[in-house]
């Protein structure tokens, strides 16, 4: 597992490439922090990762807002570690 015990932040986890990147990182052993404006796809992806034995959290975020980005980082540190 190439990313075992690493923490990976994936933004744009809506329709498209984001959920696939999050799934691949988790499959490689990463703890995944997902960020997107809409939580529907993120929540489903987090459930799928948990069912597969992975670790992923979903944090609503608009990357154009620095406060949102900081919230993603803070949630990641709090829930999955630095």
N, C-alpha and C positions, 0 to 999 in steps of 0.2 A: 504494500500500500504506500504509494508515493507521498500522500499528504497526511499520514497517520499523526493524529494529535495536533495538527496545525489548525489554526482558525482562519477561515476564508470568508470574506464579505463579498456577496454577489448582489449588485444593484440591478434594477430593471427586471425583477422576477415577476413579470406579467406574461402575457402571451408571447411566444417566440423563444429565443435562445436562453433567456435567464433561467427558467426552471430546469433546462437541460444541463446548464453549467452547474447549478446547485446540486443536481442529482449526481453528476459525475464527480464533483468534488467530494461529496459525502461517500460515494462508492469507493473513493480512494482513501477514505479514513478521516477526512477533514470534519471539523465541527463547523457547520455552515450558518452564517448570519445572513439572512436574506432581507433585501430592502426593495420596496416598490411603493408607488402611490396607492395602488389598490391592493387589498389584502386577500381577495378571493383565491387567486392562483397561489400566492405564497402560503396561505393556510393549508391548502390541499397538498402542496409540495412538502410542507413540514410534516403533515400526517403520513405521507408516503415514505418519507425518509425515516421517521420513527418506526413505522411498520417493518421497514427493511433493516432495522437495527442501527440506523444512523442517528446523528444528532443535528438538528436544524431548528433555528428559531426565525420567526417572521416579525419584522418591524416595519410598520408603515412609515414611508419616508418620501419626501420630495427633495431630490439631491440639489435642487436650486436653492434650498434653504439651509444655511449652515447649522441652525439649531436642530433640524431634523437629522442631519448627518451626524452631529455629535450624539444625538439620542441613539442612533444605530450603534455607534462605537461603544457607548456606555452600556447598552443592553447586551452587547456581545461580551464585554469584559465581565459584566455581572453574571450572566447566565452560562457562558462557556469558557471563560478565562481569557487572560491576555495572550 
